[in-house]
């Protein structure tokens, strides 16, 4: 996306707010600093760089986002979902930002999520001068990671925490299964919106969380009362022609959707599952598009249901995480059974393919490529069957 010129007035206003924020930041006046920095961020153009940033006339936005993250997390010492989100936003604008990587890595390390902590802290070492005040602290933290015991926590912790924050809960993950109505015709919605509705089990789960929240300071009505006036939150916008071309026809779909925020979340927090017809063979196909964190959450749920899929997709040993192609396919077949009541065996798989998707650009385009990598924001799995 082309850079935008802010103009003299907006640039001066940003500079004034940042100077005021810095004064209060240095004097430990947290709330005033947050208000000033937040007001400055609101003037920057959304999802693109400004010409003034590029020319160095005003600070890069990632610097301000990082300072906000440090304030919300008390310099990486307190797990705060807003702070996590701010650090990740800073890294979108500059993936090599030393302070954002350090304080996010420190935060995760302090909370036992050693895999992602290791990634962020190594990013610090790749971009820091040895005379920097954070150099030795980063080295010590990386040394400690090798001696830390593995904890039973989400592998992809940053997205997990942000998903919880968007849904206003830290009790457990407020993500549930949504399907289209049986009578809802899905023709001509290959690149259109489809309204989805929660399963009965999902209503019970979300109501349990909502009841807990209501008793602990965040009032929420029952999900059955919330849903009718908030249906657009649970619509999925399909862009299947971009991903698959015109080789398939959509016949059914579902999703795992976070309560409250619906599908209006970053791509790495989405989970969409589609039943298709391969137009060349007239056989059934399945497509999964999922971020790593919701994939990890759903995989755990599927395994706990004691169906045929019983081995986790991701293997985690401290700083080494891998995934299994075989278990990815097994997982998709389990989803076909859960979402559509389809009995599909390994022998019915005619072809399968796994891609990685990296959602990196300000204009919300993506890079789709062979061989899913753990640095990717999403995975795409397509399975063609021999079943009509």
GUDREN-901370 format. One record per residue (C-alpha): residue number from 1; residue in three letters; x, y, z. Coordinates in nm, 3 decimals. Layout:
REM GUDREN-901370
+-----+-----+---------+---------+---------+
:   i :  aa :    east :   north :      up :
+-----+-----+---------+---------+---------+
: NUM : ALA :       X :       Y :       Z :
...
+-----+-----+---------+---------+---------+
This chain:
REM GUDREN-901370
+-----+-----+---------+---------+---------+
:   i :  aa :    east :   north :      up :
+-----+-----+---------+---------+---------+
:   1 : UNK :   0.000 :   0.000 :   0.000 :
:   2 : UNK :   0.130 :   0.344 :  -0.093 :
:   3 : UNK :   0.261 :   0.565 :   0.187 :
:   4 : UNK :   0.038 :   0.853 :   0.298 :
:   5 : UNK :   0.148 :   1.209 :   0.364 :
:   6 : UNK :   0.012 :   1.335 :   0.696 :
:   7 : UNK :   0.090 :   1.700 :   0.650 :
:   8 : UNK :   0.248 :   1.960 :   0.878 :
:   9 : UNK :  -0.039 :   1.998 :   1.126 :
:  10 : UNK :  -0.082 :   1.627 :   1.200 :
:  11 : UNK :   0.294 :   1.574 :   1.219 :
:  12 : UNK :   0.330 :   1.855 :   1.471 :
:  13 : UNK :   0.041 :   1.719 :   1.677 :
:  14 : UNK :   0.201 :   1.371 :   1.683 :
:  15 : UNK :   0.535 :   1.522 :   1.791 :
:  16 : UNK :   0.370 :   1.721 :   2.071 :
:  17 : UNK :   0.180 :   1.419 :   2.202 :
:  18 : UNK :   0.489 :   1.197 :   2.192 :
:  19 : UNK :   0.703 :   1.457 :   2.371 :
:  20 : UNK :   0.435 :   1.492 :   2.637 :
:  21 : UNK :   0.406 :   1.113 :   2.662 :
:  22 : UNK :   0.783 :   1.077 :   2.698 :
:  23 : UNK :   0.793 :   1.331 :   2.980 :
:  24 : UNK :   0.529 :   1.139 :   3.174 :
:  25 : UNK :   0.688 :   0.805 :   3.079 :
:  26 : UNK :   1.019 :   0.919 :   3.229 :
:  27 : UNK :   0.841 :   1.049 :   3.542 :
:  28 : UNK :   0.655 :   0.719 :   3.590 :
:  29 : UNK :   0.313 :   0.876 :   3.528 :
:  30 : UNK :   0.177 :   0.569 :   3.357 :
:  31 : UNK :  -0.183 :   0.662 :   3.281 :
:  32 : UNK :  -0.101 :   1.007 :   3.142 :
:  33 : UNK :   0.173 :   0.858 :   2.923 :
:  34 : UNK :  -0.066 :   0.590 :   2.793 :
:  35 : UNK :  -0.325 :   0.853 :   2.703 :
:  36 : UNK :  -0.071 :   1.069 :   2.519 :
:  37 : UNK :   0.089 :   0.783 :   2.326 :
:  38 : UNK :  -0.253 :   0.638 :   2.237 :
:  39 : UNK :  -0.370 :   0.975 :   2.107 :
:  40 : UNK :  -0.056 :   0.998 :   1.892 :
:  41 : UNK :  -0.105 :   0.646 :   1.751 :
:  42 : UNK :  -0.463 :   0.737 :   1.655 :
:  43 : UNK :  -0.332 :   1.007 :   1.417 :
:  44 : UNK :  -0.101 :   0.773 :   1.225 :
:  45 : UNK :  -0.264 :   0.634 :   0.906 :
:  46 : UNK :  -0.418 :   0.289 :   0.951 :
:  47 : UNK :  -0.237 :  -0.012 :   0.805 :
:  48 : UNK :   0.028 :   0.185 :   0.617 :
:  49 : UNK :   0.340 :   0.390 :   0.677 :
:  50 : UNK :   0.333 :   0.767 :   0.656 :
:  51 : UNK :   0.580 :   0.957 :   0.441 :
:  52 : UNK :   0.686 :   1.146 :   0.752 :
:  53 : UNK :   0.780 :   0.818 :   0.926 :
:  54 : UNK :   0.980 :   0.705 :   0.625 :
:  55 : UNK :   1.162 :   1.039 :   0.611 :
:  56 : UNK :   1.230 :   1.038 :   0.986 :
:  57 : UNK :   1.025 :   1.352 :   1.054 :
:  58 : UNK :   0.820 :   1.172 :   1.321 :
:  59 : UNK :   0.902 :   0.857 :   1.520 :
:  60 : UNK :   0.822 :   0.518 :   1.370 :
:  61 : UNK :   0.493 :   0.392 :   1.509 :
:  62 : UNK :   0.654 :   0.070 :   1.634 :
:  63 : UNK :   0.855 :   0.275 :   1.888 :
:  64 : UNK :   0.536 :   0.417 :   2.039 :
:  65 : UNK :   0.352 :   0.084 :   2.030 :
:  66 : UNK :   0.646 :  -0.076 :   2.212 :
:  67 : UNK :   0.644 :   0.191 :   2.483 :
:  68 : UNK :   0.272 :   0.134 :   2.532 :
:  69 : UNK :   0.333 :  -0.240 :   2.558 :
:  70 : UNK :   0.603 :  -0.182 :   2.819 :
:  71 : UNK :   0.365 :   0.032 :   3.023 :
:  72 : UNK :   0.082 :  -0.219 :   3.012 :
:  73 : UNK :   0.308 :  -0.511 :   3.106 :
:  74 : UNK :   0.523 :  -0.323 :   3.359 :
:  75 : UNK :   0.831 :  -0.374 :   3.143 :
:  76 : UNK :   0.755 :  -0.737 :   3.064 :
:  77 : UNK :   0.688 :  -0.836 :   3.425 :
:  78 : UNK :   0.309 :  -0.866 :   3.417 :
:  79 : UNK :   0.108 :  -1.073 :   3.170 :
:  80 : UNK :  -0.134 :  -0.830 :   3.010 :
:  81 : UNK :  -0.320 :  -0.922 :   2.688 :
:  82 : UNK :  -0.331 :  -0.561 :   2.570 :
:  83 : UNK :   0.045 :  -0.537 :   2.617 :
:  84 : UNK :   0.100 :  -0.859 :   2.422 :
:  85 : UNK :  -0.116 :  -0.724 :   2.140 :
:  86 : UNK :   0.077 :  -0.394 :   2.136 :
:  87 : UNK :   0.413 :  -0.571 :   2.112 :
:  88 : UNK :   0.285 :  -0.782 :   1.823 :
:  89 : UNK :   0.153 :  -0.470 :   1.649 :
:  90 : UNK :   0.493 :  -0.307 :   1.690 :
:  91 : UNK :   0.657 :  -0.609 :   1.526 :
:  92 : UNK :   0.422 :  -0.584 :   1.228 :
:  93 : UNK :   0.572 :  -0.244 :   1.153 :
:  94 : UNK :   0.927 :  -0.351 :   1.236 :
:  95 : UNK :   0.992 :  -0.720 :   1.296 :
:  96 : UNK :   1.344 :  -0.643 :   1.418 :
:  97 : UNK :   1.245 :  -0.395 :   1.691 :
:  98 : UNK :   1.484 :  -0.488 :   1.972 :
:  99 : UNK :   1.275 :  -0.368 :   2.264 :
: 100 : UNK :   0.946 :  -0.518 :   2.137 :
: 101 : UNK :   1.115 :  -0.856 :   2.084 :
: 102 : UNK :   1.292 :  -0.839 :   2.419 :
: 103 : UNK :   0.996 :  -0.745 :   2.637 :
: 104 : UNK :   0.758 :  -0.985 :   2.460 :
: 105 : UNK :   1.017 :  -1.263 :   2.493 :
: 106 : UNK :   1.075 :  -1.175 :   2.858 :
: 107 : UNK :   0.701 :  -1.177 :   2.925 :
: 108 : UNK :   0.655 :  -1.521 :   2.769 :
: 109 : UNK :   0.964 :  -1.659 :   2.942 :
: 110 : UNK :   0.838 :  -1.539 :   3.281 :
: 111 : UNK :   0.512 :  -1.724 :   3.214 :
: 112 : UNK :   0.668 :  -2.052 :   3.103 :
: 113 : UNK :   0.609 :  -2.026 :   2.726 :
: 114 : UNK :   0.965 :  -2.107 :   2.634 :
: 115 : UNK :   0.913 :  -2.186 :   2.264 :
: 116 : UNK :   0.797 :  -1.840 :   2.159 :
: 117 : UNK :   1.017 :  -1.672 :   2.419 :
: 118 : UNK :   1.317 :  -1.837 :   2.255 :
: 119 : UNK :   1.212 :  -1.708 :   1.910 :
: 120 : UNK :   1.169 :  -1.348 :   2.021 :
: 121 : UNK :   1.484 :  -1.339 :   2.235 :
: 122 : UNK :   1.697 :  -1.483 :   1.955 :
: 123 : UNK :   1.555 :  -1.210 :   1.732 :
: 124 : UNK :   1.698 :  -0.962 :   1.983 :
: 125 : UNK :   2.047 :  -1.112 :   1.955 :
: 126 : UNK :   2.026 :  -1.096 :   1.577 :
: 127 : UNK :   1.970 :  -0.720 :   1.587 :
: 128 : UNK :   2.139 :  -0.586 :   1.902 :
: 129 : UNK :   2.481 :  -0.437 :   1.965 :
: 130 : UNK :   2.681 :  -0.609 :   2.241 :
: 131 : UNK :   2.714 :  -0.276 :   2.422 :
: 132 : UNK :   2.334 :  -0.241 :   2.448 :
: 133 : UNK :   2.192 :  -0.262 :   2.801 :
: 134 : UNK :   1.958 :  -0.546 :   2.697 :
: 135 : UNK :   2.231 :  -0.768 :   2.550 :
: 136 : UNK :   2.345 :  -0.946 :   2.868 :
: 137 : UNK :   1.987 :  -0.981 :   2.999 :
: 138 : UNK :   1.886 :  -1.146 :   2.672 :
: 139 : UNK :   2.182 :  -1.386 :   2.683 :
: 140 : UNK :   2.098 :  -1.483 :   3.043 :
: 141 : UNK :   1.733 :  -1.547 :   2.957 :
: 142 : UNK :   1.827 :  -1.770 :   2.662 :
: 143 : UNK :   2.066 :  -1.966 :   2.883 :
: 144 : UNK :   1.789 :  -2.010 :   3.141 :
: 145 : UNK :   1.548 :  -2.139 :   2.875 :
: 146 : UNK :   1.764 :  -2.445 :   2.824 :
: 147 : UNK :   1.736 :  -2.527 :   3.195 :
: 148 : UNK :   1.365 :  -2.457 :   3.235 :
: 149 : UNK :   1.123 :  -2.745 :   3.269 :
: 150 : UNK :   0.853 :  -2.777 :   3.005 :
: 151 : UNK :   0.511 :  -2.658 :   3.120 :
: 152 : UNK :   0.169 :  -2.764 :   2.998 :
: 153 : UNK :   0.087 :  -2.433 :   2.831 :
: 154 : UNK :  -0.015 :  -2.328 :   2.480 :
: 155 : UNK :   0.274 :  -2.347 :   2.234 :
: 156 : UNK :   0.156 :  -2.041 :   2.042 :
: 157 : UNK :   0.109 :  -1.831 :   2.351 :
: 158 : UNK :   0.095 :  -1.479 :   2.208 :
: 159 : UNK :  -0.203 :  -1.549 :   1.982 :
: 160 : UNK :  -0.370 :  -1.754 :   2.255 :
: 161 : UNK :  -0.351 :  -1.465 :   2.502 :
: 162 : UNK :  -0.473 :  -1.213 :   2.243 :
: 163 : UNK :  -0.768 :  -1.440 :   2.156 :
: 164 : UNK :  -0.863 :  -1.450 :   2.522 :
: 165 : UNK :  -0.830 :  -1.075 :   2.557 :
: 166 : UNK :  -1.051 :  -1.004 :   2.257 :
: 167 : UNK :  -1.318 :  -1.213 :   2.421 :
: 168 : UNK :  -1.275 :  -1.051 :   2.763 :
: 169 : UNK :  -1.184 :  -1.366 :   2.953 :
: 170 : UNK :  -0.879 :  -1.529 :   3.102 :
: 171 : UNK :  -1.067 :  -1.832 :   3.238 :
: 172 : UNK :  -1.008 :  -2.057 :   2.941 :
: 173 : UNK :  -1.022 :  -2.022 :   2.566 :
: 174 : UNK :  -1.361 :  -1.875 :   2.464 :
: 175 : UNK :  -1.367 :  -2.033 :   2.120 :
: 176 : UNK :  -1.657 :  -2.248 :   1.999 :
: 177 : UNK :  -1.787 :  -2.443 :   1.700 :
: 178 : UNK :  -2.025 :  -2.265 :   1.463 :
: 179 : UNK :  -2.210 :  -2.416 :   1.165 :
: 180 : UNK :  -2.456 :  -2.300 :   0.905 :
: 181 : UNK :  -2.825 :  -2.385 :   0.946 :
: 182 : UNK :  -2.931 :  -2.708 :   0.772 :
: 183 : UNK :  -3.188 :  -2.523 :   0.563 :
: 184 : UNK :  -2.955 :  -2.239 :   0.467 :
: 185 : UNK :  -2.871 :  -2.262 :   0.097 :
: 186 : UNK :  -2.501 :  -2.205 :   0.039 :
: 187 : UNK :  -2.498 :  -2.184 :  -0.341 :
: 188 : UNK :  -2.327 :  -1.879 :  -0.490 :
: 189 : UNK :  -2.145 :  -1.809 :  -0.162 :
: 190 : UNK :  -1.801 :  -1.921 :  -0.282 :
: 191 : UNK :  -1.688 :  -1.560 :  -0.240 :
: 192 : UNK :  -1.972 :  -1.432 :  -0.024 :
: 193 : UNK :  -2.071 :  -1.414 :   0.342 :
: 194 : UNK :  -2.223 :  -1.711 :   0.524 :
: 195 : UNK :  -2.407 :  -1.678 :   0.854 :
: 196 : UNK :  -2.301 :  -1.933 :   1.114 :
: 197 : UNK :  -2.467 :  -2.041 :   1.439 :
: 198 : UNK :  -2.328 :  -2.205 :   1.755 :
: 199 : UNK :  -2.376 :  -2.573 :   1.832 :
: 200 : UNK :  -2.556 :  -2.666 :   2.153 :
: 201 : UNK :  -2.229 :  -2.768 :   2.318 :
: 202 : UNK :  -2.079 :  -2.431 :   2.221 :
: 203 : UNK :  -2.371 :  -2.244 :   2.377 :
: 204 : UNK :  -2.315 :  -2.433 :   2.703 :
: 205 : UNK :  -1.940 :  -2.362 :   2.697 :
: 206 : UNK :  -1.976 :  -1.992 :   2.620 :
: 207 : UNK :  -2.255 :  -1.948 :   2.875 :
: 208 : UNK :  -2.035 :  -2.108 :   3.140 :
: 209 : UNK :  -1.757 :  -1.859 :   3.063 :
: 210 : UNK :  -2.002 :  -1.568 :   3.043 :
: 211 : UNK :  -2.147 :  -1.662 :   3.380 :
: 212 : UNK :  -1.799 :  -1.674 :   3.532 :
: 213 : UNK :  -1.716 :  -1.333 :   3.382 :
: 214 : UNK :  -2.041 :  -1.184 :   3.513 :
: 215 : UNK :  -1.950 :  -1.298 :   3.863 :
: 216 : UNK :  -1.598 :  -1.155 :   3.838 :
: 217 : UNK :  -1.641 :  -0.796 :   3.726 :
: 218 : UNK :  -1.727 :  -0.823 :   3.356 :
: 219 : UNK :  -2.105 :  -0.839 :   3.306 :
: 220 : UNK :  -2.220 :  -1.053 :   3.013 :
: 221 : UNK :  -2.570 :  -1.160 :   2.917 :
: 222 : UNK :  -2.653 :  -1.520 :   2.822 :
: 223 : UNK :  -2.526 :  -1.614 :   2.477 :
: 224 : UNK :  -2.882 :  -1.688 :   2.354 :
: 225 : UNK :  -2.974 :  -1.325 :   2.433 :
: 226 : UNK :  -2.652 :  -1.184 :   2.287 :
: 227 : UNK :  -2.661 :  -1.372 :   1.953 :
: 228 : UNK :  -2.978 :  -1.236 :   1.780 :
: 229 : UNK :  -2.863 :  -0.874 :   1.791 :
: 230 : UNK :  -2.501 :  -0.960 :   1.705 :
: 231 : UNK :  -2.535 :  -1.204 :   1.416 :
: 232 : UNK :  -2.288 :  -1.016 :   1.191 :
: 233 : UNK :  -2.012 :  -1.106 :   1.438 :
: 234 : UNK :  -2.059 :  -1.467 :   1.335 :
: 235 : UNK :  -2.059 :  -1.430 :   0.959 :
: 236 : UNK :  -1.768 :  -1.570 :   0.760 :
: 237 : UNK :  -1.653 :  -1.380 :   0.453 :
: 238 : UNK :  -1.533 :  -1.639 :   0.201 :
: 239 : UNK :  -1.257 :  -1.558 :  -0.046 :
: 240 : UNK :  -1.220 :  -1.907 :  -0.185 :
: 241 : UNK :  -1.149 :  -1.809 :  -0.546 :
: 242 : UNK :  -0.834 :  -1.632 :  -0.425 :
: 243 : UNK :  -0.719 :  -1.949 :  -0.248 :
: 244 : UNK :  -0.851 :  -2.219 :  -0.480 :
: 245 : UNK :  -0.933 :  -2.058 :  -0.813 :
: 246 : UNK :  -1.257 :  -2.176 :  -0.973 :
: 247 : UNK :  -1.186 :  -2.550 :  -0.946 :
: 248 : UNK :  -1.427 :  -2.615 :  -0.658 :
: 249 : UNK :  -1.787 :  -2.556 :  -0.553 :
: 250 : UNK :  -1.871 :  -2.478 :  -0.190 :
: 251 : UNK :  -2.145 :  -2.696 :  -0.037 :
: 252 : UNK :  -2.103 :  -2.661 :   0.340 :
: 253 : UNK :  -1.887 :  -2.489 :   0.600 :
: 254 : UNK :  -1.824 :  -2.417 :   0.964 :
: 255 : UNK :  -1.577 :  -2.238 :   1.186 :
: 256 : UNK :  -1.429 :  -2.207 :   1.531 :
: 257 : UNK :  -1.515 :  -1.852 :   1.639 :
: 258 : UNK :  -1.418 :  -1.648 :   1.944 :
: 259 : UNK :  -1.714 :  -1.524 :   2.148 :
: 260 : UNK :  -1.777 :  -1.146 :   2.143 :
: 261 : UNK :  -1.525 :  -1.060 :   1.872 :
: 262 : UNK :  -1.659 :  -1.312 :   1.620 :
: 263 : UNK :  -1.451 :  -1.345 :   1.304 :
: 264 : UNK :  -1.346 :  -0.980 :   1.313 :
: 265 : UNK :  -1.000 :  -1.081 :   1.429 :
: 266 : UNK :  -0.652 :  -1.098 :   1.275 :
: 267 : UNK :  -0.612 :  -1.384 :   1.023 :
: 268 : UNK :  -0.386 :  -1.577 :   1.261 :
: 269 : UNK :  -0.679 :  -1.611 :   1.504 :
: 270 : UNK :  -0.927 :  -1.750 :   1.248 :
: 271 : UNK :  -1.031 :  -2.112 :   1.188 :
: 272 : UNK :  -1.252 :  -2.197 :   0.888 :
: 273 : UNK :  -1.346 :  -2.539 :   0.754 :
: 274 : UNK :  -1.512 :  -2.601 :   0.415 :
: 275 : UNK :  -1.677 :  -2.893 :   0.234 :
: 276 : UNK :  -1.637 :  -2.867 :  -0.141 :
: 277 : UNK :  -1.700 :  -3.045 :  -0.468 :
: 278 : UNK :  -1.400 :  -3.086 :  -0.695 :
: 279 : UNK :  -1.540 :  -2.967 :  -1.028 :
: 280 : UNK :  -1.305 :  -3.191 :  -1.227 :
: 281 : UNK :  -1.386 :  -3.519 :  -1.049 :
: 282 : UNK :  -1.725 :  -3.444 :  -0.886 :
: 283 : UNK :  -1.580 :  -3.590 :  -0.566 :
: 284 : UNK :  -1.584 :  -3.440 :  -0.215 :
: 285 : UNK :  -1.294 :  -3.224 :  -0.095 :
: 286 : UNK :  -1.221 :  -3.051 :   0.236 :
: 287 : UNK :  -1.036 :  -2.726 :   0.300 :
: 288 : UNK :  -0.902 :  -2.606 :   0.636 :
: 289 : UNK :  -0.775 :  -2.249 :   0.684 :
: 290 : UNK :  -0.647 :  -2.189 :   1.034 :
: 291 : UNK :  -0.409 :  -1.986 :   1.243 :
: 292 : UNK :  -0.171 :  -2.186 :   1.461 :
: 293 : UNK :  -0.325 :  -2.097 :   1.798 :
: 294 : UNK :  -0.690 :  -2.185 :   1.713 :
: 295 : UNK :  -0.557 :  -2.496 :   1.539 :
: 296 : UNK :  -0.377 :  -2.597 :   1.857 :
: 297 : UNK :  -0.690 :  -2.529 :   2.065 :
: 298 : UNK :  -0.919 :  -2.726 :   1.835 :
: 299 : UNK :  -0.673 :  -3.014 :   1.804 :
: 300 : UNK :  -0.675 :  -3.053 :   2.182 :
: 301 : UNK :  -1.056 :  -3.056 :   2.185 :
: 302 : UNK :  -1.079 :  -3.314 :   1.907 :
: 303 : UNK :  -0.832 :  -3.544 :   2.085 :
: 304 : UNK :  -1.025 :  -3.511 :   2.413 :
: 305 : UNK :  -1.340 :  -3.631 :   2.233 :
: 306 : UNK :  -1.164 :  -3.968 :   2.187 :
: 307 : UNK :  -1.234 :  -4.012 :   1.818 :
: 308 : UNK :  -0.996 :  -4.163 :   1.564 :
: 309 : UNK :  -0.760 :  -3.864 :   1.578 :
: 310 : UNK :  -0.555 :  -3.924 :   1.892 :
: 311 : UNK :  -0.209 :  -3.779 :   1.837 :
: 312 : UNK :  -0.141 :  -3.405 :   1.854 :
: 313 : UNK :  -0.049 :  -3.215 :   1.538 :
: 314 : UNK :   0.237 :  -3.033 :   1.707 :
: 315 : UNK :   0.526 :  -3.193 :   1.893 :
: 316 : UNK :   0.689 :  -2.956 :   2.140 :
: 317 : UNK :   1.016 :  -2.998 :   2.325 :
: 318 : UNK :   1.122 :  -2.665 :   2.471 :
: 319 : UNK :   1.258 :  -2.465 :   2.178 :
: 320 : UNK :   1.190 :  -2.729 :   1.915 :
: 321 : UNK :   0.837 :  -2.752 :   1.770 :
: 322 : UNK :   0.747 :  -2.967 :   1.471 :
: 323 : UNK :   0.428 :  -3.080 :   1.302 :
: 324 : UNK :   0.317 :  -3.400 :   1.135 :
: 325 : UNK :   0.165 :  -3.415 :   0.784 :
: 326 : UNK :  -0.002 :  -3.743 :   0.878 :
: 327 : UNK :  -0.167 :  -3.596 :   1.186 :
: 328 : UNK :  -0.274 :  -3.289 :   0.990 :
: 329 : UNK :  -0.467 :  -3.515 :   0.752 :
: 330 : UNK :  -0.605 :  -3.722 :   1.039 :
: 331 : UNK :  -0.726 :  -3.402 :   1.204 :
: 332 : UNK :  -0.906 :  -3.286 :   0.887 :
: 333 : UNK :  -1.088 :  -3.620 :   0.859 :
: 334 : UNK :  -1.197 :  -3.588 :   1.223 :
: 335 : UNK :  -1.332 :  -3.240 :   1.142 :
: 336 : UNK :  -1.528 :  -3.382 :   0.847 :
: 337 : UNK :  -1.698 :  -3.619 :   1.089 :
: 338 : UNK :  -1.767 :  -3.350 :   1.351 :
: 339 : UNK :  -1.883 :  -3.073 :   1.120 :
: 340 : UNK :  -2.063 :  -3.266 :   0.846 :
: 341 : UNK :  -2.107 :  -3.620 :   0.985 :
: 342 : UNK :  -1.896 :  -3.753 :   0.698 :
: 343 : UNK :  -1.717 :  -4.084 :   0.747 :
: 344 : UNK :  -1.394 :  -4.050 :   0.550 :
: 345 : UNK :  -1.102 :  -4.288 :   0.595 :
: 346 : UNK :  -0.736 :  -4.254 :   0.501 :
: 347 : UNK :  -0.806 :  -4.484 :   0.207 :
: 348 : UNK :  -1.051 :  -4.228 :   0.071 :
: 349 : UNK :  -0.782 :  -3.960 :   0.036 :
: 350 : UNK :  -0.698 :  -3.919 :  -0.333 :
: 351 : UNK :  -0.467 :  -3.622 :  -0.285 :
: 352 : UNK :  -0.367 :  -3.378 :  -0.011 :
: 353 : UNK :  -0.167 :  -3.060 :   0.007 :
: 354 : UNK :  -0.044 :  -2.831 :   0.284 :
: 355 : UNK :   0.052 :  -2.466 :   0.224 :
: 356 : UNK :   0.173 :  -2.190 :   0.449 :
: 357 : UNK :   0.017 :  -1.844 :   0.450 :
: 358 : UNK :   0.205 :  -1.543 :   0.579 :
: 359 : UNK :  -0.022 :  -1.245 :   0.646 :
: 360 : UNK :   0.237 :  -0.969 :   0.661 :
: 361 : UNK :   0.128 :  -0.676 :   0.450 :
: 362 : UNK :  -0.059 :  -0.363 :   0.558 :
: 363 : UNK :  -0.311 :  -0.406 :   0.274 :
: 364 : UNK :  -0.415 :  -0.749 :   0.411 :
: 365 : UNK :  -0.280 :  -0.944 :   0.116 :
: 366 : UNK :  -0.091 :  -1.265 :   0.190 :
: 367 : UNK :   0.194 :  -1.479 :   0.070 :
: 368 : UNK :   0.082 :  -1.838 :   0.002 :
: 369 : UNK :   0.365 :  -2.083 :  -0.045 :
: 370 : UNK :   0.460 :  -2.450 :  -0.038 :
: 371 : UNK :   0.561 :  -2.618 :   0.288 :
: 372 : UNK :   0.388 :  -2.470 :   0.591 :
: 373 : UNK :   0.642 :  -2.321 :   0.829 :
: 374 : UNK :   0.593 :  -2.240 :   1.196 :
: 375 : UNK :   0.675 :  -1.877 :   1.120 :
: 376 : UNK :   0.363 :  -1.859 :   0.900 :
: 377 : UNK :   0.049 :  -1.701 :   1.041 :
: 378 : UNK :  -0.187 :  -1.962 :   0.890 :
: 379 : UNK :  -0.190 :  -2.309 :   0.744 :
: 380 : UNK :  -0.404 :  -2.419 :   0.448 :
: 381 : UNK :  -0.484 :  -2.788 :   0.411 :
: 382 : UNK :  -0.671 :  -2.922 :   0.107 :
: 383 : UNK :  -0.779 :  -3.286 :   0.089 :
: 384 : UNK :  -0.935 :  -3.435 :  -0.224 :
: 385 : UNK :  -1.122 :  -3.764 :  -0.173 :
: 386 : UNK :  -1.255 :  -4.040 :  -0.397 :
: 387 : UNK :  -1.601 :  -4.011 :  -0.241 :
: 388 : UNK :  -1.898 :  -3.866 :  -0.427 :
+-----+-----+---------+---------+---------+
